[in-house]
């Protein structure tokens, strides 16, 4: 149980909290804490649905596999496509977070350098170990704890900044929840442990609940402390929210440590994300849903090197030209679409197959769709257009295959 919880914390408590608070505060205003609760509820439903599917189908591929098995080939493909494009945007957001905390004036250049370096690390077959995960979690928690203490004990802290005022709108709260969903990304990592833990039917759901509960507690305390010194407007305009909060609290000595913590968290997340996207790309290429050449595995390093290089190149271009807020919005749209299909797949499970309580996949599916379409209009249009492009490519491929003797 403890290992499952640590893995879940390692997947969730990372760079998202360093990056997502500012765009969420800009959207929600003083309703930020309500948005955080909504994002957590949707995350719990998604993770529970994924856990039940993983217990039924202990195979790699996640919803790309579940969607094909439960809903049909197209829905599995669309889930895989949504994952690849959404997580590619997540990679760019993490890279830009590295740049924002390491060297704000040259954030794009640092972001591209980080992508190039970690693509090379992945190419050589070096993967993030369980020990490194624990070290990163420890560093991040220490930094977050220091920011919380410095902020709440500062004379600049005011409880008056925490009240829900007239600047909080229903649409803004929903939009911020979609943004904050980005900070919970990775929670379903526990759902993939079916073959690695004892009594998975009991351990996985409990591990998910405990890890999500701890993460929500940490994020809530951090959000309260940062809001108390910056206020919703100040937080919404912050380029590096936790560094700005430490500075506003008069703890300038803490700023370098916060920058290091933010960079470490973002680099750890970026390494894992590039790895995950390239492996999903490999699986889709093997099934010929993507160009088959991307399925090539390096004879020495035993990694999907063409997929690694393609993902790294795309992320580097996006990081060089994009904005972290836009990347978070686009990423959230793609990942919410991915989990919407996971919830729809979980709905089709029978009681004998370990179906969750009916309300969970329903709430998860509806929540994913509402949060996805509550995101900024540019994220919705861009995300919908990319999904439509993927669907069109699928249709063309099927039509060509049908005509081929």
N, C-alpha and C positions, 0 to 999 in steps of 0.2 A: 504493500500500500504506500509506504513512504517513498519508494523509488518512483512510483507512478505519479505521486503528487509533485515530487521534485522535477520530474520531466515536464509535467504540465506547467509548473511555475517557470521553468527555463524557457518554454516555448512562448509564454505570455508576457512575463515581466521582463521587458527589454526596451528596445528603442522607441516603441510606439508611444509610451507615456512622455518621452522627451520631445516628440514631434506633434502628436495629435491634439494636445491641449489647446494650443493657440488657435488653429482653424475652428475647433469645436466651440471655443469661447466666443469667437467672432460671430458664429452663427447663433448660438444659444443665449448669449449674454448671461444674465444672472440665472438662467435655467440650466446651467451646465451640469449640475449634480443630478438633475432629473434625467438628462440625456445619458449620463453615465449609467444610471440604473437601467434605462431602457436597453442600452447596448448590451449590458450584462445578461439581461433576461433572454434576448435573442441569441446571444452566444451560448447560453446554457442549453437552450432548445436544440440548437444546431449540433452542439457537441454530443448531446444525448442521442439524437438521431443517428449521428455518425458512429457512435459507440455500438449501438444495436446492429447497425449494418456491418461494422467491422467484425463483430462477434459471429455474425452469420456468414460473412465472406472474408476470411482471414487472408486476403490477397493484397498485393500492392496496387496502387492506382487510385485508391480513395473513391470519390464519387464518380470519377471517370469509369470505374469498374461497376460500382453499384447502379449507376444510371442505366448502363447497358443491360444489366441483369434484370432490373426491376421495371424499367420504363421503355427500354428499346435502345437500339444502337445510336439513334440521333441524339437522344437526351444525354447518353454517356459522353458522346463526342462533344456536345455543347458544354457540358460540365468541365471536361478537360480543356477545351478552348478558353472558357471563362477563367479557369484557374491559371492557365499560362499567361494570358494577357493581364489579369488582375495582379498576379504575383510578380510579373515583370515590372509593373508600375510600383509595386511594393519595394522591389529592389532599388528602383530609382529614388523612391522616397527615403529609404535607409541610407543610400549613398549621399543624398543631399543633406540628411541629418548629420552625417559624419562631417561634411563640409561646414555646416552651420555652427557646429560646436568646436571644431578644430581651428578653422580659420574663416570666420564669417565673411571677410572681404573677398575671399577667393573660394567661396563655397562650391561653385561648379567645377573648378579645376581640381580641388581636393576630392570631390565626388567621383570624377572620372578616374583619377589616380587610384582611388579605393577599389573601384570596379575592376580595373585592369589587374591590380595586385591580387585580389581575391579570386578572379577568374583563373589566374595563373596557379594559385594555390589549389583550387578545385581540379584544374587540368592535371596537376601532378598527383591527384588521388588522395590529397590530404583532407580529411573530413573532421568536423568538429566533434571532439570526444565528449563522453559523459562528464569526465573530470573538468574539461574546459567549460562545459555548460554550468557546472556548479560554481566555478570560479567567477564566471560572468554574472550569474545570479547574485552571488555574494557581493561583488563590487557594486552592482546596480542598487541592491537593497541598502547598502551602506551609504551610497551617495544620496538616495532618496530620503533615507532617515535623517541625514545631516541637513538636507534642504528643509524638511518638515520642522525639525527642531529650531533651526535658525530663523525660519519664517514665523512660526507661532510664538517664539519668545522675543521677537523683535518689537520695538516700539512702533514700527510702521504697520504692524498687523492690526486689523480692525474687523470685528465680527459683523459690522454693518455692511461690509462688502459681500457678505454671503447670502443676504436675503434675496428672494425672488421678486424682481421689480417689473415695471411695465415694459422693459426692453425685451423680456422673454416672450416670444410668440410660439404658438403651437408648431408652425412650420419650421421655425428656427431650432426648436428643441429636437424635432425629428431629424433635421439635417445634421445637427451636431451628434446625435446618436449614431447616425451612419458614419460620421467621421471617427467617432470614438470606437466604433466596431473595429477599426483598423488596429487599435491598441490591444485588442483581445486576440488578434490573429495568431494562430498557432495552438489554440486551446484543444483542438481535436487531435493533437499529437498523442494524447493519452488513448484515444480511441483505436490507435494502430497497435496497441500493446497486447492484443488478444493472445498471442502465442508466447509472450514473455513474462506473464504474471500468473500467480496462482489464483484460481477461482475468478476468472475474468468477468463472469456474469455479475459478480458482486463487487469486485475490486475496481473495475473500470468506471461504472457509474459513480461510485463513492469517491474515487480519485478525482473525477471531473468536478464533482460538487465541491470538494474540499479545495482543490486548486483554484477554481473560479471564485470561491468565497474569499480565499486569501488575497487573490489578485484584485478583486473588487474592493476589499478593505484597504489595500495599499494604495490603489488608484484614488479612492475617495479621500483618504487622508492627505495624499499629495495635492489633489485638486483643491481641497479646503485650504491648505496652508498657502498654496500659490495664489489663490483668489484673495486671501486675506491681506496680502501685501500689494498685489498688482491690481486687483479688481477685475471685473469682466472685460472692460475696455482695454486696460493695460495688458492683460493676458492675451487678448485677441490680436494685439499688434506686435506681440513679442516674436522676435526672430529665433531666439533660443530660450524658451519659456523658463526653464529651471535655472539657467544662469542669470537671467534677468530678475527672477524672484530672489535669488541669493544676493544680488547686488542691491535690490530695493530694500532688502532686510538689513542692509549695512554689513553683510558678511562677505566683503570683497575677497577675503582670504579663501573663501570656499569656492569661488568661481572657477579657478583652475581645476579643482577636483571634480566639479560638476561637468566641466568640458571633457575631462578624461572619461568620466563615467558615461556620458552621452555617446562619446566616440566609441568606447569599448562595446556598449550595448548595441549600437548601430552596426558596427563591424561584425559582431557575432551574428546578428540577425541577417545581415547581408550575405554572409558566408553560407548560412543554412538555406536562405531563400534561393540563391543562385543554384545551389545543389538540388533543391526540390524542383525548381522550374525545369532544369535541364533533364532531370529524370522523368518528369511527366512528358516532356517533349520527346524523349527517347521512346517511351511507351506508345505515344500517339504515332510516332514515325514507324514503329514496328507494325502497327496496325494499318499503316498507310493513310492515316488521317492527316498526316503532315508528310512533307517530302521524305521518301524512304532513306535518302542519303544521310539524314540526321540520326539514323539508328546505328551508325557506325560506332564501334567501341575500339578505343586505342589498344593495340596489341601489348604494349608495355604497361601503361598506367591503368588499363582496364576501366576507363571512364568514357562516357559518350562525348568524345572530344569535339565533334562538330557541333553538337547541341550546346555544349559548354561555350564554345567560341561565339556561336550565333547569339545566345542569350546575353553573354557579356557585351557583345558589340551593340545590341539593341539597347541594353540598359545604359551603357556609356553614352550613347547618343541622346537618350531621354534625359539623363542626368546633366548633360552638357547644356541642354536647351530648356529644360522644364523648370517648374516651380514645385516646391515640396507640398504645398497645399493642393495644387491641381493633381499631383501624383497620388496623394492620399485619397482624394475624392474618386479618381478613376479606379484606383486599386480596390476601394471599398465596393464600388459598383460591381466589378467583376467577381470579387469573392462572395458578395451577397448573392449574386446569381448562382454561383457554384453551390452554395449551401441551400438555396431554395430548391435545387434539384435533389440535394441530399435529403431534405425533409420530405419532398414528394416521394422519394424512393422508400423512406422509412414508413410512410403511410401505408404502403402496399404490403408490408410484412404481416404475417398472420401471428396470432398468439403463440403458436407452436414455434415460430421462428424468432421469438423474443421481441415482438412489437412493443414499443414504448406506449405509455398512456396516450390515447388519441389526441389529447389536447396539445401534447408536446410538438409533434410534427406540424400540426395545424398552426399553432402559434408561431413556430419557427418559420414556416413557409410564408405566412402572412406578414410576419415581422420583417423578414428579409426583403420582400417585395416593397413594403411601405418604406423602409429605410433606404433602399436602393433608389427609389424614385423621389425621395425627399432630398437627395443630395443636390449640390449645386447643378444648375441646368447644364453647364458645360460638361460636367462629369456624366450626367444622364445621357446627353446627346452623344458624347464621345463613346461611352460604354455601350450604349444600345447600337450605335453604328458598327462598332467592332464586332459585337456579337452577331449582328445581321450579316456582316461580311463573312464571318466564320460559317454561319448557317448556309449562306449562298455557296460558299466553297464546297461544303458538304454535299449540297444538292447537285452541283456540277459534277463532282467526283462520282456520285452515284449514277448520274445520267450517262456519263462516259463509260462507266463500268458495265452498265446494262446494255450498251450498244456494242461492246467489245465481244467478239465471238469467243 
